[in-house]
Amino acid sequence: MNQTNVPQQFLWAVSLAVTMWLVVSGAVWAGEGAALRVGETQWQGVTVELTSIEPASGEMLMVKFTYVNRGSAVAQFRMKDVYYVDTRNRIKYSPVGDGSRLLASVDSGYKRIDVAPGQSASHWVKFPAPRAGVERIDLYFPSALPMENVPIR
């Protein structure tokens, strides 16, 4: 083996190992607009994409997501039906609001949001922050499979 290739091979191997560790550990975050997770829904061709989950001011947690409709039927949901579970402490958290209005992109939790075929709908919603020390949660979006063990950024 040529000695000039050994340092290059070593650097390549170390670079690959570090990259794999970052991806597996969750340290590599998606770029702006990229989905952190994509979930299937009950509607054929419709997905829900988690784009951001992070602490927000006022001891809150902000979740940003997009419903993408590549199907042929209208997808419908209500913001009040989005929630998360702190599985460590077994606590369910609903969006912050006063019963009729929410801290969300659509402030009426009872208003139906329609996503037509070929369209997408990006939204945000705020929740109470989980207890100190909680780093991962399970997210639930209407008519979608749960997104489990999601890290809070």
C-alpha positions in Angstrom: 0.0 0.0 0.0 1.3 3.4 -0.9 2.1 5.5 2.2 0.7 8.7 0.6 -2.7 7.1 0.4 -2.8 6.0 4.1 -3.5 9.6 5.5 -6.2 10.2 2.8 -7.9 6.8 3.6 -7.6 7.5 7.3 -9.2 11.0 6.9 -12.0 9.5 4.7 -12.7 6.8 7.3 -12.8 9.3 10.2 -15.0 11.7 8.2 -17.4 8.9 7.4 -17.5 7.7 11.0 -18.2 11.2 12.3 -20.9 11.8 9.8 -22.7 8.5 10.6 -22.4 9.3 14.4 -24.0 12.7 13.8 -26.8 11.3 11.8 -27.6 8.4 14.1 -27.4 10.6 17.2 -29.7 13.2 15.8 -27.1 16.0 15.9 -27.5 16.8 12.2 -30.6 18.9 11.7 -32.5 19.4 8.6 -32.0 22.6 6.7 -34.7 25.3 6.5 -37.9 23.9 5.0 -36.7 20.3 5.1 -38.8 17.8 7.0 -37.5 16.4 10.2 -40.0 13.6 10.0 -42.7 12.5 7.5 -45.8 10.7 8.7 -48.4 8.8 6.8 -52.1 9.7 7.1 -55.4 8.0 6.6 -55.7 9.7 3.2 -53.9 8.0 0.3 -51.2 10.3 -1.0 -51.3 12.7 2.0 -48.4 13.1 4.4 -47.7 15.4 7.4 -44.2 16.7 7.5 -42.7 17.9 10.8 -40.5 20.9 9.8 -39.5 22.3 13.3 -39.9 21.7 17.0 -38.2 24.0 19.4 -38.5 25.8 22.6 -40.3 29.2 22.3 -40.5 32.3 24.6 -42.8 32.1 27.6 -42.0 28.5 28.5 -43.6 27.2 25.4 -42.8 24.8 22.6 -43.4 25.7 19.0 -44.2 23.0 16.4 -44.2 23.7 12.7 -45.6 21.2 10.2 -47.0 20.9 6.7 -49.7 18.7 5.3 -48.9 17.7 1.7 -51.7 16.4 -0.5 -50.5 14.4 -3.5 -53.7 12.4 -3.4 -57.1 12.9 -5.1 -59.3 13.7 -2.0 -59.5 16.7 0.3 -57.6 16.2 3.6 -59.2 17.9 6.6 -58.0 18.6 10.2 -58.5 20.9 13.1 -55.6 22.6 14.9 -57.1 21.7 18.3 -56.5 18.0 17.5 -52.7 18.4 17.3 -51.1 17.4 20.6 -47.9 15.9 22.1 -47.2 13.4 24.9 -44.3 13.6 27.3 -43.9 9.8 27.6 -41.3 10.2 30.4 -43.8 11.8 32.7 -47.0 10.4 31.0 -48.5 13.9 30.3 -50.5 14.9 27.3 -50.2 18.5 26.1 -52.8 20.3 24.0 -52.2 23.6 22.2 -52.1 26.8 24.2 -55.4 28.6 24.0 -58.5 29.8 25.9 -61.0 27.3 24.6 -62.0 29.1 21.4 -58.7 30.6 20.2 -55.3 29.1 20.0 -51.7 30.3 19.7 -51.4 28.9 16.2 -51.3 29.8 12.5 -55.1 29.2 12.6 -56.3 30.6 15.9 -59.7 29.0 15.9 -59.1 25.4 17.1 -62.5 24.4 15.8 -62.1 25.7 12.3 -61.7 22.9 9.8 -58.5 23.2 7.7 -58.9 21.8 4.2 -55.9 20.7 2.1 -57.0 20.2 -1.5 -55.4 17.7 -3.9 -52.1 19.0 -5.2 -51.9 21.6 -2.4 -49.9 21.8 0.8 -50.7 23.7 4.0 -47.9 24.9 6.4 -48.9 25.7 10.0 -47.5 26.3 13.5 -48.9 25.8 16.9 -47.6 26.5 20.4 -47.8 24.2 23.4 -46.8 24.5 27.1 -43.2 23.4 27.4 -42.6 19.9 28.9 -41.1 19.5 32.3 -37.4 20.2 32.8 -35.2 17.5 31.5 -37.6 16.2 28.8 -35.7 16.0 25.5 -38.0 13.9 23.4 -41.7 13.7 22.9 -44.3 11.9 20.8 -46.3 14.1 18.4 -49.8 13.4 17.2 -51.3 15.0 14.1 -54.9 14.4 13.1 -55.5 11.3 10.9 -51.7 10.5 11.0 -49.6 7.9 12.5 -47.8 9.0 15.7 -44.3 10.5 15.4 -42.6 8.9 18.3 -39.4 9.9 20.2 -39.0 13.2 18.5 -36.1 15.3 19.8 -36.8 18.9 20.9 -34.2 21.1 19.3 
